[in-house]
Amino acid sequence: MTTLKEKLYEKIEAHRPRVTRLLKEHGDDVIDQVTVKQVLGGMRGIKSLVTDISYLDPMEGIRYRGYTLPEVFEKLPKPQGKEMPYVEGLYYLLLTGDVPTESQVADVIYDFSNRRLLPRYVFDIIDAFPNHSHPMAILSAAVMAMERESLFNTRYQSGMSKMDYWDPTYEDATNLLAKLPLIGAYIYDKLYLGKKNVYADPTLDFGGNFAYMIEKEVPYDDVARMYFIIHADHESGNVSAHTGHLVASSLSDAYYATSGMINGLAGPLHGLANQEVLSWIQSVRAKMGNKKPTKEEMKKFVWDTLNSGQVIPGYGHAVLRKTDPRYAIQREFALKHMADDELFEYVSMLYEVVPPILKEQGKAKNPWPNVDAQSGVIQWHYGVTQYDFYTVLFAIGRAFGVLSNVVWDRALGYAIERPKSITTSMMENMVGIK
């Protein structure tokens, strides 16, 4: 048993009595009220899920195990000479709540390298897709195909205690996470580089290996680490995390749950936002005659956009009420490494002019940029210019949070998800409409 799994077992044993007590002593206590707007508005804001992995603080942004993102990037160990932390260290933190030591991260890296081998049939399935297929469809199918490898399914069929469900789920989650960079890189190489062979470097970590496999130079390895970490989790209520939780709540294994997560992430209202922002910024540049505009010209363009009934992509957030820390971390990196990039100059000018305008307009609850406002621009700068692939990167990162949650859902025995629906007529009667 690895040191990560041993630590996880200790945490699970300590946490289980807390859930038992809540159900036994406070199961009928009322903790929230629901409005018609929430029922009709996609259940927004209804407190009905549990996760100890992350929390979206309106003023601090996403917290992983209580740590703000700046604290995560400061505290997690980093490869020698690199700016961004090990992704493997994040996995340790998400599962245990503890910041790992260098040796603990090294143990996870070694464990991942031993689980990295991808079955031949997965390559065959990817190869079978036409070259014009969407990479997210290929990713979902590749993950789904590996369901035959599920240790949870095998042990469940053989019979095991509910108290042990977390154990093979942990094995499935770790096996899948170790393989995702290879799957993503093979899809990229097939669709965009025309290659049919992808080889991992056993001396490299998660982010470094991914950059190596898609043939991107330094510092793209740090871009990959940064991207996977900032997208890892966002509470359980967003579509991708919620879908993974929902599917897994029926005791479907990690492969079913992750494939479902990928499918939810592929929608334009969720995972495609970064490429839509990049496309919009490029269209703005074209309208400006492919030159850097003055601040006054940009202000006029933003006002004209808003007055025409359109929104400014990449600005606003359902929960946050300040600049998204995920944006700030990317901006700091971009200022250091690509400050002269023309598209980034547009991003910077928008950052200066959009928030004051949105405040003056008065319609936006949050006038600040979110994570998508520049993530696509950074990928474009380093040569990942294929828009459709950006969501694959998102999915690889998000899998860390989703699968960490699934492991803990099994450890604590959370029930199958089953909300209650009502009819429109019933709701009208409830509010007094005749």
ZAMINU-44499 format. One line per field, with one value per residue (C-alpha): residue number from 1; x, y, z; residue in one letter. Coordinates in nm, 3 decimals. Example, Ala and Ser with C-alpha at 12.3 -4.5 7.8 and 13.67 -1.06 7.14 Angstrom:
BEGIN
baro: (1	2)
px: (1.230	1.367)
py: (-0.450	-0.106)
pz: (0.780	0.714)
torgu: (A	S)
***
This chain:
BEGIN
baro: (1	2	3	4	5	6	7	8	9	10	11	12	13	14	15	16	17	18	19	20	21	22	23	24	25	26	27	28	29	30	31	32	33	34	35	36	37	38	39	40	41	42	43	44	45	46	47	48	49	50	51	52	53	54	55	56	57	58	59	60	61	62	63	64	65	66	67	68	69	70	71	72	73	74	75	76	77	78	79	80	81	82	83	84	85	86	87	88	89	90	91	92	93	94	95	96	97	98	99	100	101	102	103	104	105	106	107	108	109	110	111	112	113	114	115	116	117	118	119	120	121	122	123	124	125	126	127	128	129	130	131	132	133	134	135	136	137	138	139	140	141	142	143	144	145	146	147	148	149	150	151	152	153	154	155	156	157	158	159	160	161	162	163	164	165	166	167	168	169	170	171	172	173	174	175	176	177	178	179	180	181	182	183	184	185	186	187	188	189	190	191	192	193	194	195	196	197	198	199	200	201	202	203	204	205	206	207	208	209	210	211	212	213	214	215	216	217	218	219	220	221	222	223	224	225	226	227	228	229	230	231	232	233	234	235	236	237	238	239	240	241	242	243	244	245	246	247	248	249	250	251	252	253	254	255	256	257	258	259	260	261	262	263	264	265	266	267	268	269	270	271	272	273	274	275	276	277	278	279	280	281	282	283	284	285	286	287	288	289	290	291	292	293	294	295	296	297	298	299	300	301	302	303	304	305	306	307	308	309	310	311	312	313	314	315	316	317	318	319	320	321	322	323	324	325	326	327	328	329	330	331	332	333	334	335	336	337	338	339	340	341	342	343	344	345	346	347	348	349	350	351	352	353	354	355	356	357	358	359	360	361	362	363	364	365	366	367	368	369	370	371	372	373	374	375	376	377	378	379	380	381	382	383	384	385	386	387	388	389	390	391	392	393	394	395	396	397	398	399	400	401	402	403	404	405	406	407	408	409	410	411	412	413	414	415	416	417	418	419	420	421	422	423	424	425	426	427	428	429	430	431	432	433	434)
px: (0.000	0.139	0.185	-0.097	-0.342	-0.238	-0.294	-0.628	-0.742	-0.657	-0.859	-1.159	-1.168	-1.158	-1.431	-1.695	-1.824	-1.897	-2.137	-2.299	-2.363	-2.514	-2.760	-2.848	-2.877	-2.966	-3.120	-3.447	-3.294	-3.379	-3.072	-3.204	-3.512	-3.587	-3.744	-3.937	-3.648	-3.410	-3.643	-3.685	-3.329	-3.138	-3.132	-2.882	-2.764	-2.965	-2.755	-2.805	-2.460	-2.161	-1.793	-1.496	-1.262	-1.327	-1.542	-1.619	-1.581	-1.740	-1.448	-1.154	-1.241	-1.202	-1.045	-0.891	-0.920	-0.944	-0.643	-0.687	-0.533	-0.240	-0.173	-0.194	0.058	0.284	0.273	0.275	0.620	0.754	0.991	1.343	1.376	1.003	0.742	0.434	0.370	0.346	-0.004	0.061	0.100	-0.245	-0.392	-0.240	-0.385	-0.733	-0.757	-0.609	-0.634	-0.262	0.010	0.250	0.623	0.870	0.905	0.527	0.493	0.775	0.585	0.273	0.480	0.635	0.291	0.149	0.437	0.362	-0.005	0.055	0.051	-0.246	-0.413	-0.363	-0.737	-0.765	-0.526	-0.729	-1.053	-0.898	-0.759	-1.104	-1.250	-1.254	-1.001	-1.275	-1.427	-1.447	-1.166	-1.408	-1.612	-1.295	-1.182	-1.519	-1.519	-1.161	-1.237	-1.562	-1.386	-1.154	-1.448	-1.351	-1.043	-1.252	-1.135	-1.443	-1.673	-1.478	-1.473	-1.836	-1.943	-1.740	-1.899	-1.741	-1.834	-1.974	-1.704	-1.446	-1.605	-1.356	-1.055	-1.109	-1.258	-0.927	-0.745	-0.970	-0.937	-0.559	-0.524	-0.739	-0.570	-0.228	-0.346	-0.537	-0.232	-0.137	-0.494	-0.514	-0.174	-0.255	-0.579	-0.388	-0.118	-0.371	-0.593	-0.339	0.013	-0.068	0.135	0.048	0.301	0.313	0.581	0.595	0.922	0.955	1.172	0.902	0.609	0.244	0.264	0.612	0.517	0.208	0.408	0.667	0.407	0.239	0.578	0.561	0.874	0.952	0.777	0.466	0.530	0.454	0.151	0.020	0.078	-0.091	-0.385	-0.455	-0.436	-0.660	-0.928	-0.917	-1.234	-1.506	-1.737	-1.980	-2.256	-2.113	-2.225	-1.909	-1.848	-2.218	-2.250	-1.955	-2.109	-2.454	-2.334	-2.110	-2.391	-2.554	-2.229	-2.127	-1.750	-1.497	-1.484	-1.860	-1.853	-1.557	-1.701	-2.022	-1.820	-1.649	-1.983	-2.119	-1.803	-1.837	-2.139	-2.101	-2.243	-1.967	-1.630	-1.626	-1.615	-1.236	-1.232	-1.531	-1.348	-1.037	-1.247	-1.414	-1.081	-0.950	-1.264	-1.215	-0.860	-0.988	-1.249	-0.974	-0.777	-0.528	-0.361	-0.341	-0.627	-0.613	-0.791	-1.061	-1.117	-1.153	-1.395	-1.613	-1.606	-1.710	-1.997	-2.114	-2.109	-2.314	-2.559	-2.628	-2.750	-2.439	-2.217	-1.842	-1.719	-1.499	-1.646	-1.883	-1.932	-2.235	-2.069	-1.748	-1.758	-1.396	-1.137	-1.118	-0.790	-0.754	-0.740	-0.491	-0.254	-0.260	-0.212	0.095	0.244	0.157	0.308	0.634	0.653	0.440	0.376	0.442	0.197	-0.055	-0.359	-0.247	-0.219	-0.587	-0.662	-0.476	-0.656	-0.993	-0.899	-0.844	-1.159	-1.431	-1.484	-1.540	-1.781	-1.977	-1.995	-2.126	-2.379	-2.498	-2.633	-2.350	-2.329	-1.964	-1.781	-1.448	-1.283	-1.314	-1.076	-1.180	-1.088	-0.733	-0.674	-0.727	-0.490	-0.209	-0.268	-0.267	0.060	0.238	0.115	-0.198	-0.409	-0.676	-0.982	-1.163	-0.878	-0.897	-1.184	-0.979	-0.719	-1.001	-1.129	-0.790	-0.762	-1.125	-1.090	-0.867	-1.141	-1.425	-1.246	-1.124	-1.486	-1.602	-1.348	-1.475	-1.841	-1.775	-1.576	-1.859	-2.139	-2.332	-2.669	-2.777	-2.883	-3.261	-3.414	-3.792	-3.968	-4.301	-4.532	-4.580	-4.941	-4.828	-4.583	-4.852	-5.080	-4.796	-4.751	-5.123	-5.174	-5.530)
py: (0.000	0.342	0.616	0.814	0.523	0.461	0.828	0.824	0.519	0.701	1.006	0.793	0.611	0.944	1.102	0.828	0.892	1.254	1.152	0.887	1.143	1.397	1.141	0.994	1.309	1.578	1.399	1.596	1.938	2.203	2.378	2.561	2.691	2.667	2.934	2.899	3.075	2.803	2.522	2.668	2.798	2.470	2.422	2.711	2.770	2.488	2.325	1.958	1.810	1.743	1.773	1.829	1.851	2.210	2.511	2.813	3.120	3.433	3.651	3.408	3.193	2.818	2.660	2.315	2.148	2.491	2.638	2.928	2.880	3.114	2.907	2.582	2.708	2.831	2.522	2.228	2.094	2.189	2.017	2.153	2.482	2.503	2.760	2.539	2.256	1.886	1.780	1.459	1.671	1.817	1.465	1.394	1.718	1.661	1.310	1.369	1.741	1.740	1.924	1.648	1.643	1.601	1.230	1.180	1.345	1.130	0.824	0.931	1.005	0.658	0.501	0.689	0.575	0.212	0.257	0.448	0.159	0.193	-0.121	-0.171	-0.176	0.186	0.299	0.095	0.264	0.609	0.515	0.398	0.749	0.959	1.243	1.507	1.368	1.595	1.514	1.512	1.235	1.035	1.099	0.990	0.672	0.585	0.621	0.428	0.143	0.095	0.009	-0.354	-0.275	-0.170	-0.330	-0.199	-0.381	-0.707	-0.692	-0.584	-0.883	-1.109	-0.957	-0.713	-0.500	-0.152	-0.024	-0.133	0.028	0.312	0.083	-0.047	0.292	0.451	0.197	0.270	0.646	0.635	0.398	0.623	0.949	0.802	0.710	1.029	1.229	0.947	0.925	1.303	1.320	1.033	1.206	1.531	1.361	1.165	1.464	1.743	1.603	1.297	1.070	0.718	0.665	0.838	0.753	0.874	0.973	0.780	1.056	1.324	1.418	1.449	1.798	1.754	1.428	1.574	1.860	1.611	1.385	1.665	1.808	2.144	2.314	2.462	2.640	2.460	2.195	2.462	2.574	2.217	2.191	2.527	2.444	2.102	2.237	2.542	2.335	2.038	2.106	2.366	2.224	1.945	2.159	2.244	2.021	1.813	1.751	1.696	1.449	1.249	1.248	1.156	0.863	0.731	0.757	0.454	0.261	0.286	0.263	0.541	0.486	0.532	0.837	1.000	0.941	1.108	1.398	1.443	1.446	1.718	1.924	1.918	2.152	2.515	2.646	2.473	2.354	2.533	2.881	2.922	2.863	3.093	3.372	3.322	3.329	3.650	3.818	3.726	3.873	4.191	4.218	4.175	4.448	4.674	4.628	4.381	4.657	4.737	4.978	5.277	5.251	5.486	5.272	4.964	5.139	5.236	4.881	4.738	4.987	4.919	4.545	4.585	4.831	4.584	4.333	4.113	4.017	4.038	3.676	3.574	3.829	3.749	3.442	3.289	3.287	3.492	3.862	3.946	3.865	3.488	3.373	3.125	3.426	3.603	3.305	3.278	3.652	3.650	3.372	3.552	3.881	3.700	3.486	3.641	4.005	4.112	3.863	4.063	3.868	3.894	4.271	4.266	4.057	4.308	4.607	4.438	4.377	4.752	4.876	4.611	4.601	4.979	4.974	4.679	4.854	5.168	4.970	4.813	4.484	4.246	4.111	4.034	4.264	4.081	3.829	3.456	3.171	3.157	3.519	3.426	3.050	2.999	3.284	3.115	2.783	2.962	3.138	2.808	2.645	2.461	2.642	2.375	2.516	2.185	2.038	2.293	2.107	1.787	1.973	2.092	1.734	1.594	1.853	1.822	1.444	1.494	1.668	1.449	1.122	1.242	1.318	0.978	0.801	0.992	0.939	0.564	0.591	0.770	0.566	0.854	0.757	0.736	1.082	1.108	1.460	1.496	1.658	1.843	1.959	2.320	2.302	2.189	2.478	2.727	2.599	2.629	3.000	3.077	3.100	2.991)
pz: (0.000	-0.098	0.160	-0.005	0.029	0.389	0.476	0.292	0.494	0.820	0.707	0.607	0.941	1.126	0.908	0.904	1.262	1.172	0.893	1.112	1.388	1.147	1.014	1.353	1.564	1.310	1.012	1.033	1.104	0.838	0.696	0.387	0.202	-0.170	-0.393	-0.717	-0.892	-0.772	-0.878	-1.228	-1.249	-1.253	-0.873	-0.846	-0.493	-0.334	-0.063	-0.139	-0.206	0.018	-0.068	0.156	-0.143	-0.250	-0.167	-0.384	-0.165	-0.320	-0.209	-0.206	-0.504	-0.509	-0.202	-0.220	0.120	0.281	0.101	-0.140	-0.484	-0.408	-0.096	-0.296	-0.550	-0.272	-0.050	-0.293	-0.386	-0.730	-0.972	-0.947	-1.137	-1.218	-1.120	-1.098	-0.849	-0.921	-1.024	-0.832	-0.518	-0.577	-0.588	-0.247	-0.111	-0.256	-0.114	0.231	0.306	0.387	0.198	0.090	0.145	-0.140	-0.063	-0.054	-0.394	-0.527	-0.408	-0.601	-0.913	-0.894	-0.841	-1.141	-1.362	-1.273	-1.367	-1.692	-1.939	-2.173	-2.312	-2.686	-2.751	-2.631	-2.903	-3.153	-3.044	-3.080	-3.421	-3.532	-3.502	-3.820	-3.811	-3.811	-3.487	-3.186	-2.938	-2.644	-2.806	-2.855	-2.495	-2.355	-2.565	-2.470	-2.099	-2.134	-2.314	-2.017	-1.792	-1.843	-1.631	-1.329	-1.007	-0.826	-1.066	-1.026	-0.647	-0.625	-0.833	-0.605	-0.295	-0.053	0.246	0.183	0.415	0.157	-0.151	-0.138	-0.179	-0.537	-0.625	-0.524	-0.742	-1.041	-0.992	-0.966	-1.261	-1.477	-1.375	-1.452	-1.804	-1.895	-2.016	-2.253	-2.385	-2.431	-2.599	-2.835	-2.937	-2.997	-3.200	-3.407	-3.490	-3.525	-3.570	-3.779	-3.550	-3.442	-3.165	-2.828	-2.575	-2.216	-2.051	-1.722	-1.577	-1.608	-1.388	-1.494	-1.647	-1.792	-1.956	-2.115	-2.267	-2.390	-2.551	-2.748	-2.848	-2.670	-2.543	-2.203	-2.033	-2.164	-1.898	-1.638	-1.841	-1.825	-1.449	-1.392	-1.620	-1.467	-1.110	-1.153	-1.330	-1.092	-0.892	-0.846	-0.579	-0.669	-0.819	-1.162	-1.448	-1.488	-1.118	-1.051	-1.340	-1.211	-0.863	-0.994	-1.206	-0.929	-0.673	-0.836	-0.769	-1.132	-1.139	-1.193	-1.570	-1.613	-1.386	-1.561	-1.907	-1.787	-1.645	-1.983	-2.164	-1.935	-1.976	-2.356	-2.357	-2.472	-2.143	-1.945	-2.076	-2.410	-2.260	-2.290	-2.665	-2.712	-2.529	-2.743	-3.061	-2.943	-2.863	-3.208	-3.364	-3.162	-3.295	-3.652	-3.600	-3.466	-3.788	-3.632	-3.434	-3.067	-2.991	-2.761	-2.431	-2.558	-2.867	-2.650	-2.417	-2.711	-2.845	-2.506	-2.470	-2.826	-2.750	-2.432	-2.589	-2.868	-2.609	-2.611	-2.319	-2.272	-2.277	-1.985	-1.743	-1.460	-1.242	-1.074	-0.730	-0.732	-0.644	-0.724	-0.989	-1.024	-0.857	-1.144	-1.377	-1.151	-1.141	-1.520	-1.557	-1.335	-1.548	-1.873	-1.756	-1.690	-2.002	-2.278	-2.192	-2.552	-2.702	-2.905	-2.789	-2.428	-2.473	-2.569	-2.259	-2.042	-2.191	-2.145	-1.781	-1.743	-1.916	-1.876	-1.495	-1.458	-1.752	-1.615	-1.278	-1.446	-1.647	-1.323	-1.458	-1.371	-1.014	-1.076	-1.322	-1.288	-1.523	-1.467	-1.548	-1.915	-1.987	-2.084	-2.054	-2.427	-2.511	-2.317	-2.493	-2.830	-2.750	-2.685	-3.003	-2.891	-3.148	-3.191	-3.011	-2.974	-2.773	-2.493	-2.327	-2.326	-2.117	-1.892	-1.856	-1.758	-1.480	-1.367	-1.335	-1.030	-0.834	-0.959	-0.883	-0.544	-0.459	-0.584	-0.361	-0.059	-0.157	-0.143	0.179	0.359	0.205	0.051	-0.094	-0.455	-0.572	-0.614	-0.600	-0.614	-0.910	-0.908	-1.186	-1.297	-1.174	-0.830	-0.810	-0.920	-0.642	-0.391	-0.465	-0.487	-0.864	-0.956)
torgu: (M	T	T	L	K	E	K	L	Y	E	K	I	E	A	H	R	P	R	V	T	R	L	L	K	E	H	G	D	D	V	I	D	Q	V	T	V	K	Q	V	L	G	G	M	R	G	I	K	S	L	V	T	D	I	S	Y	L	D	P	M	E	G	I	R	Y	R	G	Y	T	L	P	E	V	F	E	K	L	P	K	P	Q	G	K	E	M	P	Y	V	E	G	L	Y	Y	L	L	L	T	G	D	V	P	T	E	S	Q	V	A	D	V	I	Y	D	F	S	N	R	R	L	L	P	R	Y	V	F	D	I	I	D	A	F	P	N	H	S	H	P	M	A	I	L	S	A	A	V	M	A	M	E	R	E	S	L	F	N	T	R	Y	Q	S	G	M	S	K	M	D	Y	W	D	P	T	Y	E	D	A	T	N	L	L	A	K	L	P	L	I	G	A	Y	I	Y	D	K	L	Y	L	G	K	K	N	V	Y	A	D	P	T	L	D	F	G	G	N	F	A	Y	M	I	E	K	E	V	P	Y	D	D	V	A	R	M	Y	F	I	I	H	A	D	H	E	S	G	N	V	S	A	H	T	G	H	L	V	A	S	S	L	S	D	A	Y	Y	A	T	S	G	M	I	N	G	L	A	G	P	L	H	G	L	A	N	Q	E	V	L	S	W	I	Q	S	V	R	A	K	M	G	N	K	K	P	T	K	E	E	M	K	K	F	V	W	D	T	L	N	S	G	Q	V	I	P	G	Y	G	H	A	V	L	R	K	T	D	P	R	Y	A	I	Q	R	E	F	A	L	K	H	M	A	D	D	E	L	F	E	Y	V	S	M	L	Y	E	V	V	P	P	I	L	K	E	Q	G	K	A	K	N	P	W	P	N	V	D	A	Q	S	G	V	I	Q	W	H	Y	G	V	T	Q	Y	D	F	Y	T	V	L	F	A	I	G	R	A	F	G	V	L	S	N	V	V	W	D	R	A	L	G	Y	A	I	E	R	P	K	S	I	T	T	S	M	M	E	N	M	V	G	I	K)
***
